[in-house]
Amino acid sequence: MSTSLRRTCLAAALSALSLPGGAAEGVTASEIKIGMVNVQTGPAAGLGKGMRSGAEAVFKVANAKGGVNGRKVNLVIGDDGYEPNRAVDETLKMIEEQKVFSLFGYVGTPTSNAVLPIVKEMDVPLVGAFTGAMSLRQPVIKQVFNVRASYDDESEALVAQFLARGAKSVAVFYQDDGFGLAVLSGTEKALKKRNMAVAAKGTFQRNTMAVKTGLAAMLDAKPDAIVMVGTYAPLAAFVKEARAAGLKSQLATVSFVGTDNLVAELGKDGDGVLISQVVPFPEDNDLPIQRECREALAAHNGEKLGFVNFEGCITAKVLLAALERAGKEPARDSLVSALRGMGGVDLGGVKLAFADTNHQAVNDVFLTQIQGGRIAKIR
């Protein structure tokens, strides 16, 4: 389908889907229907499946206790394969056919960006997308609520750590789309604060393993450190090939990589790779939310608590808390108001920072590193 034809079809669909103001689509006497569109198949499937697993575990626990104000949460899943056009199609199905109350738990910058026109036009809340892109944060979008820290926050932490370890030059190897550009931008901002610039750039295409051209750029530049931007499969390939080629650069990536999948793919080949995180360390037992999420996953499917399903769990808890506050007869506007009013709410050790002018709940970034084929926390 051509770009112009697709735009025409999208415009027609949006016009046809207009709803009367205040209509509580997706809410019946017995359930609240929530739509999750993300990657369930393909080389990045571990990310979508992790978010889904964590969220389903939380909703299952809540439903067993009577749900939200007497209604069970029904999570409906759509697979976009980590492709923007499919995300648009699946989102339209969620709203037009499934008639969901809210969208939730999308995965990826290019896919989340692609559905923003629908979210705005249809006035449907989108809660807890698994992306740190600033395009979903500034300027604040009425319908969009982010739980995790931004890629600017993560890039700042990684650059600071690189320089503390003696790096004098920092390059970026990135997925050539909105995700890669978002982290590239964050890295450039962090370096500019220190009167530095990106030393070299290398790219690869989303949903491919074509890392050789980007790796060649890194081998040619020989930077002291490289921020890698992508999902676990291509980045694992990049790390292995970089090591085999003798590249000595410090390597790091942001949380979206899918830490547990990356460690599984790399093993000890990943030793030394730095990964920024946006959730507390899953293996700790310091916070109530860690224990609650661990127990929910064990009861749901016996899955071990990891970084991605932990984010799914936390994000689901945020949505549940907002649904409770939205009232016994919730509308989309009351959900938006509830989320905006949750600044200072503590969800078992994770304190939310929502406000009218801030739709990002959490700003914390944690640093981890692969050591001995396992993930270990640095701070």
N, C-alpha and C positions, 0 to 999 in steps of 0.2 A: 504494500500500500504506500503511495506517495505521501510525502510530508504534508502537502496541501490538502490532499483528500482526507488524511487522518485528522487534521485540524478541523475540517468541515464536519466530519462524523462526530468528533468529540464535542464540538459546539452544539450540534443538533441533539446529542445525547444529554448534554447538560441542560439544554432548554427543556427537553422532555421530562427531565427528572425533577423539576422544580417542585418543592413541597410547600404546603401552607405553613406560615410562621407558627412555631411552637409545637408542631406535630411531633409526637414522641415515637418516631419510627423505631422499630426493634424492641419495643417494650410492650409486654403483655402482662396479664395478671400473674403469670407463673415464671416468666423469664426475661432476661435482658440479653439481647443478641449483640455480640461484639465481633467485628471483622478483622482478621489478621491476614494480611497479604505479604508474603515474603518468600525467600528462597528455600524450597523444600527438596529440590533436585539439582544436580550439577555439581561442579567443583567447589562451590561455596555453601553446599547444603547444610553442613554442620552448624553454620551460624543460624539459619532459620529454624532448624530442628532444635537447637539449644534454646533459643528464645521461646519456641513453642512449648517445649518440655517444662521449662521453669514456670511459665505462665499457667499451663494446664494443671500443674501440681497445686499451685496456689488456689486456682478456681475450684478444683476438686475438693480441697479442704473446706473452702468457704461454702460450697454447695452442700456438703455433708452436714454443715451446721445451720442450714436453712437459707443460704444465699444472702443476697443483699435486700434488706427490707422485704423479705419473703419471696424474692425472685431468684431463681438459679441463673448463673452466668453461663451462657451458651457461646463458646468460642468457635467461630466458623473460620476455616482455613482456606486460603487461596495461594497457589504456587506461582510466583512470577519468574522463577529461574534466574533471579538477579539480573533481569533485563527490563529497562524502563517501559517499553511498549507493552509488555505483558503486565507490568504493574498497573498501568492505566486501564487495560482491559479488565483485569481482575477486580480492580477497585470499583469500576462502574458496575460490575456484576454484584459486588457486595452491597452497593447502595440501591441499585435498581431492582435486582432479583431477590437478594437475601434480606434487603431492607434492614441493615444493621443500624444500631443506635450510635455506635462510635467505631472508629478505626483504631487499630492498636498494634504495636509491636512490629512495624515494618522494619526491613533490614536493608541498609545501604543508602548512600547519598544519591546516586543517579536515579534509583527507583523512588525514593521519597520525594526528591525534587520533581519528578515527573508527575506525581499525583497532586502536587500543591494547587494547581488551578482548579481541580475537582473539589478538593477540600475547602477552598475559599468560596467557590461558586455555590456549592451545595450546603455550605455552612455545617459541615460534619466534623466533629472533633477528631484529631489524630494525636494519640497519646503514646509516648514512649518509643519513638523510632530509634532503632539501633544504628545511630549515626551521630557524629559530632560536628556535622557541617554547620557553619555559621549561617548558611542560607535558610535554615530552619529556626534561627535564633534572633538574628538582627537584620532588618527591623522585626520586632515582635509581631507574629501572626496570631490573630485572635484565636483561631481554631487549633493551633499546634502547640503541644506541650511536651518538652523534652525532659527526660529524667537524668540522663548521664551528662558528664562534663563534656566540653566541646573539644574539637580537634586543636583549636588554638591553645586550650589548657594543656592538652597532652603534648603538643609540639614544644611548648615552653618548657615543660618538665624534662623532655628528652634532650633538648639543646643544652639546658643548664647542666644536665648530668654529663653529656659529652665534654663540655668545656671543663667541668670539674675534674674530668679524667685526662685532661691535657690536650684535647683535640683543638687544632688550629684551623681546620677546614671541614665543612659539612656539606655533603652532597645529598640529593634526593632521588631515589629510584621509585617510580610511582606508576600506578594504574592510570591510564590516560583517559580519565573521565572526571565527573564531578567530585568523586571521592578523592582521587589522587590530587586534583587541583586544590581541594579544601585543605588537605594536610600540607601540600606544598606552600600554600598561602600562610598557614600557621607557622611553618618553619621559617619562611622568609620574615615574618613579623618578629619572631623570636631572635633571629640573627640580626635584624636591623636594629633592635634595641641595644645590641652589643657592637654596633658599627661593623657588621659583617654581612656577607651576601652568600647565597648558595653557590658552592664551588663548582658543581656540575649537576646535570640532570640526565636521567635515563628513564625510558617509559616502556610499558607493555600494554597490551589490550586486555580489557576485562574478559573474564571467563576463558582465558587462554593460558598456556604455559610458555608463551613465546618471550622468554626473558633474555635471550642471547644478545640482542642489539642493545638493550639497556645495560646489561652487564658489561659489554664492550666499552660503553661510555664511562662506567665506573673504573674499569681497569686502566683506561687511558688517563683518567684524572688522578687516580690514586689518592682519594681524600682520606683524611684521618678518620672520618665517621660518615655513615650513611643512614639516613632515615628511609626505611623501606615502607611503601604504602601499597597494600594489597591484601588479598585473602590468603589463607594458609597454604593452599596448594602451589600457586606460583611463587610465593615467597620461600617456601621450602626448597623448590627447585633452584631459585636464585642463590640461596645460602649455600647449598651443596656445590653448585657450579663455581661460585665465588671462592669457596674454600679450596676446591680442586685447582683453580687457576692461581692460587697463591695470594689472593687479595687479603691484605692485613687490616683493612679498615674496621673500626668498631661498627657494629650493626645494631639497629634498633627498629622497632615498629610500634604502631599504635594498637589500641585494644581491639579494633575491628578485625584484626587478623584472625581471631579465633584461637586463643592461646592454647587450649587443650588439644585442638586438632594440629596446630603447628608443632607442639612438643611431640605428639605421637608420630608425626611424619619425619621429624628431624632426629629425635633421640639425642645422642651425644654430639652429633654433627652440629647441633644448635647451641652448644655450650658458648656462653658469652653474649648471646643475643639478648638485648634489652627490650622489654615490652612494657609500655605504659598501660595501666589499668584504670577503670572507672568504678570498680566495685572493690570492697574490702577483700583481703586474701581469703579464698574459700575454705582453706584448710584450718584457719584459725577458729577459735570457739569463743571469741571475746564478746561478741554482740548477740543479742537475742535474735536478730534477723538472720544471722548465719545459722543458728540452731534451728530456727523455724523453717528456713528454706531447705536445709539438709534433711529434716524430718519429713517435709512435704514431698520431696523428690523420692525419698526411700519408700514412702507409702504409695506414691503414684506409679513408679516403674522400677524402683531399685537403683536408679541412676545416681552416680556420685556427683556431689556438688562441685561445679567448675565455674569458670569465669562467665561463660555465655549463659548457661542456664540460671546462674545466680542473678545475672542482669534481668533475665526474663522473669524471675521470681520477684525481684525488687520492683520492677516496672508494673507487674500485675498487682502487687500490694498497693502501689500508688493509685492505680485505677480503682481498685476496690474501695480504698479510703475515700476517694472522690465520689464514687457512686453512692456510698453511704450518706455523704454530706449533700448530695444532690436532691435528696428528699424522697418521700414515699411515692410521689408521682413525677419522676424525673423527666426533664426535657433536656435537649442538647445545650441550651443556654444555661440551665441550672448546673449542668456538669462543668461547663466552662467557668462559671462563677465559683463553683466549689473548688476547682483546681487553683484558681487565682487566689483563693482565700486560705490555702494550705501552707503558707509561709510559716516556718517554725515548727510544723508538725514533725514529730520524731517517730519513725517507723522502726522501732527496735534497734536504734543505734545509727540509723541513716536519717539525718535531719534535712527537711525540705526547705527550699529557698524561693518557692513560687511567690509571685506578686503580679499586680496589674502590668508592670513594666518589665517583668522578668519571668519568662516561661521555661526556665531551666532549673530543675529541682536541686541538682547536686553539682558542685564544682570540684570535688575532691579528685585528685589523681594520685595513684599509687604506682611505684616502680617495682618491677620484677625482672628476673633474669633466668635464662636457662642455665642450669648447672648440673653436671652429671646426668644429663638426659631428663632432668625434672625441672619444674618451675619453682623458683625460690624468691621470696620477697627481699627487696633491698631496703625499702622504707615505705 
